Amino acid sequence: MKKRIISMLGTMTMLCLLIAGNVLGVSAQDKEKIVDGSYLTDAEESRGTVSEDELLKGKHLMDGESAISKSGRGRIYAYGATTANHDVDKLAVLVYVDQYNEETGDWEQVYSWAKEAESTYYVSTGKTLQVPRGYYYRVHCTHYAGNVDEYPYDEAISFTDGIKVD
């Protein structure tokens, strides 16, 4: 009988701890700050993709991805890729690295570059960058896909959450 009571108490304790952990986890998530659609996190990396609503607007663009990760002390790796659903005349990804300014509460662009491709369905680019420590950084990309005789090209945006670089 004692074993059964101890077992039930142990089970109830574990259940209470699980419930408390889930409630605290939700509370902690609610306290994360969101700036222009990006959470400010302490994560090691973040990825973002083009929303399905944006993809449905055009006929060439299949996917767009942006990514950021910590790459050592005061370094980040920033990446962007654009995928069309078939070969197109022009394909491009424009990559922007933003730093969060706590004083203004806004993202400020600190790096940017672009990569274009012709007569293909995929283009990607990535760079490792040295950045000042103690700030949040995110990557946002603009993705283009289209044929020369069909202007304007399909266009969409993707962005990551902000990660803190220590």
Buried (B, 14 or more C-beta within 10 A) or exposed (E): EEEEEEEEEEEEEEEEEEEEEEEEEEEEEEEEEEBEEBBBBEBEBBBBBBEEEBBEEBBBBBBBBBBBBBBEEBBBBBBBBBBBBEEBBBBBBBBBBBBBEEEEEEBEEBBBEBBEBEEBBBBBBBBEBEBEEEBBBBBBBBBBBBBEEBEEBBBBBBBBBBBBBE
